[in-house]
Amino acid sequence: MADIRTLTGPEGRKLAYAYTQGRGPAVVFLSGYKSDMGGTKAVHLEAWAEETGRAFLRFDYSGHGVSDGRFEDGSIGDWAADALAVIEEVTDGPVVLVGSSMGGWISCLVIRQLPRVSGFVGIAAAPDFTEDAFWAGFDTAQRETLMTDGQIALPSDYDEPYIVTRRLIEDGRNQLVLRTPLKMPYPVRLLQGTEDNAVTRETALRLLDHLDGPDVRLSFVKGADHSFSTLDCLKMIEAAIHEVSGPV
């Protein structure tokens, strides 16, 4: 396992990352909302990259994992800026982005600013979720609480509730990617579980239809949940990375 290092991010916070030297386009894993680089997919893919000789980068956004900052202070724009800063400082040459859930949205934002992206794998990608899932799903009372108190707590399938802030919602509206053209002129693979209770099938299809590229494919996996972390699912991610990046 690669050593964890830090660099100073755009807001002056220390951002933690682990980079594995290797051949081919560097594979960059972008984790999800309130997830981190110590998750099953990130750690598994790092080990796979080491075994296959691929360059691989995993990292924590500010307020996530072992990076500096409070989660509640962050927003989509902040985390996209963190991702871009780490990728630009640690890698050179072509990169393949592998975005899980929110990491799929962050990937789309990075792609708009980083011309050396050569492939994208989205795992239960969740573009625009602050507007289309959170805000759209709030009732009038929840919206009023959010705007008045500045935050609201949502139940989670994990240990703690999700804290959704007014800033997250308002900044998210400046980061939407499904309302404007989204060009990806390289191989794209989207993976989605049918039992995902966080990202709908309709979201996956909407992203598929919205992307402008010559080689964009979506695969549904019957029975897979949002974590997409069973052995079979992990093997599918490996295969998808191989398809978009080629042999090393």
C-alpha positions, 0 to 999 in steps of 0.5 A: 500500500502506498504511503499517505502524503499531504499537499496544501490545497487551494484553501490552504488545507492539507489534503491527504493522498496516496500515489502508486508509481506505474505505467500507462495513464494514471488511474485516479479514484474519486470517492463519494459524499462523506466517503474517503480513500480508505474505502473498499473500492479505493483500497482494492483498486490500489492493490490491483494497480500495484499488481498490474503495474499501473499508476494509481492515485487516491486522495481525500477531499477537505473535510473527508478522511484524513485531510484537513477541514470540517465536512460541514464546511465543504461544498461541491465546488470546494471538493472539485477544486481539491481534486483538481489540485491533487491531480495536477500536482501529483500526476502528469500525462494522461489520466483516467478518472474513476468516480464513485457516486459524488466522485462521478459528479466531481469527475465531470467538473474536473474533466471540464478543466483538465484536458489530459483526461483520457477516460472515465469510469462512473460507479453509481455516478451522482451528478447534480444530486444536491439539486435533483435528489436533496433539494427536490426531495425536501418538503416545504418544512425541510426547505424552510429549516435548511434556509433558516438554520443553515443545515438539516440532518438526513438519515443515512444507511451508514453510521451518522446522518448526512448533514446537508448545509445551505451552502452545499445546496447553493454552491451545488447550483453553480456546479450542475453538469446535466444542464449544459453540454458535457463532452467526453471524447474518449471511452466512458463506462458507467456502472450502476446497480439495480438495488442502489437506493441512493442513485436511481436508474433514471439518473444513470440513464440521464447521464448516459443520454447527456454525455457527448462522446463516441464510446459511452456505455452503461452497464446495469448489474442486477442485485448490486447496491450503491456500494458496488463493492462485492468481488464481482462488482470490483472485477467489473470496475477493473475491466472497465478501467482496462477498457478505457485505458488499455493495456499497460 
